Amino acid sequence: MSDCIFCKIAKGEIPSKKIFEDDEILAFHDAAPQAPVHFLVIPRKHIRNIMELEASDISLPGKLLNKAQELAAAQGCAEKGARFVINCKSDGGQTVDHLHVHVLGGRTLSWPPG
């Protein structure tokens, strides 16, 4: 999608602090971090939200979460843990219409988040 900020980041049109990339997935630090560790894991394919996954995308959420877990451990969250969040649409708190996983850690996180 031409006006999607995450698609532009994935294409290298907008700079980001990348921590991982391959043909399907990109991970980068959040521009407005809410914790000492805060990064996003996105599919390169534009999917607006988790409710719009198609049958052909069935393995994608597992790949995103697996990479998020691996990167969280590499960012120092293996011992004490982290929060993995997928917001969906406006009532779910999604502000960018491109499927993404937030990973937050490096401090104790409260619940509810706010």
C-alpha positions in Angstrom: 0.0 0.0 0.0 1.6 3.3 -1.1 0.6 5.5 1.8 1.4 2.9 4.6 4.2 4.1 6.8 5.2 0.5 7.7 5.3 -0.4 4.0 7.5 2.6 3.4 9.8 1.5 6.2 9.9 -2.0 4.8 10.9 -0.7 1.4 13.6 1.6 2.9 11.8 4.8 1.9 11.6 5.9 5.6 14.6 5.2 7.8 14.3 3.1 10.9 16.6 1.4 13.5 16.3 -2.1 12.1 17.2 -5.0 14.2 16.2 -7.8 11.8 15.0 -8.3 8.3 14.5 -11.1 5.8 12.2 -11.7 2.8 9.0 -11.9 4.9 9.7 -10.0 8.2 11.2 -6.7 9.4 11.8 -5.7 13.0 12.8 -2.2 14.1 12.9 -0.1 17.2 9.7 1.9 18.0 10.1 5.6 17.2 8.3 6.5 20.5 9.4 3.7 22.9 7.3 3.0 26.0 9.8 0.8 27.7 13.6 0.4 27.6 13.1 -2.4 25.1 10.4 -1.5 22.6 10.4 -2.8 19.0 8.0 -3.8 16.3 7.9 -6.9 14.2 6.0 -6.6 10.9 5.3 -8.7 7.8 6.6 -7.1 4.6 3.3 -8.1 3.0 0.7 -5.4 3.7 -2.0 -6.8 5.9 -4.1 -4.2 7.6 -4.7 -6.1 10.9 -4.9 -9.5 12.3 -8.6 -9.7 11.5 -7.8 -9.5 7.8 -5.4 -12.5 7.6 -6.2 -14.8 4.8 -5.9 -18.6 4.7 -2.7 -18.2 2.7 -1.2 -16.2 5.6 -1.8 -19.0 8.2 1.9 -19.4 9.0 2.7 -15.7 9.2 1.5 -15.0 12.8 3.7 -17.9 14.0 6.7 -16.5 12.2 6.1 -13.1 13.6 5.8 -14.3 17.1 8.8 -16.7 16.8 11.0 -13.9 15.6 9.6 -11.5 18.3 10.5 -14.1 21.0 14.0 -14.6 19.5 14.7 -10.8 19.3 13.3 -10.2 22.8 15.7 -12.7 24.2 18.6 -11.0 22.2 17.5 -7.6 23.6 17.9 -9.0 27.2 14.3 -10.0 28.0 14.9 -13.8 28.3 15.2 -13.9 32.1 12.5 -11.5 33.3 10.2 -11.5 30.3 8.5 -9.1 28.0 5.0 -8.1 26.7 4.0 -9.1 23.2 1.0 -7.1 21.9 -1.0 -7.1 18.7 -3.5 -4.3 18.6 -6.4 -4.5 16.1 -8.4 -1.7 14.7 -9.4 1.5 16.5 -11.1 0.0 19.5 -8.1 -2.3 20.0 -5.7 0.6 20.0 -4.2 0.1 16.5 -2.8 3.4 15.1 -1.0 2.1 12.0 -3.1 0.0 9.7 -0.4 -2.7 9.0 -0.3 -5.8 11.1 2.5 -5.6 13.7 3.7 -7.0 17.0 4.9 -4.7 19.7 7.5 -6.1 22.0 8.1 -4.2 25.3 10.4 -5.1 28.1 13.3 -4.1 30.2 11.1 -3.0 33.1 8.1 -4.2 35.1 5.0 -3.5 33.0 1.6 -2.7 34.7 -1.8 -4.1 33.9 -4.0 -2.8 32.5 -1.6 -0.9 30.3 -3.5 2.4 30.5 
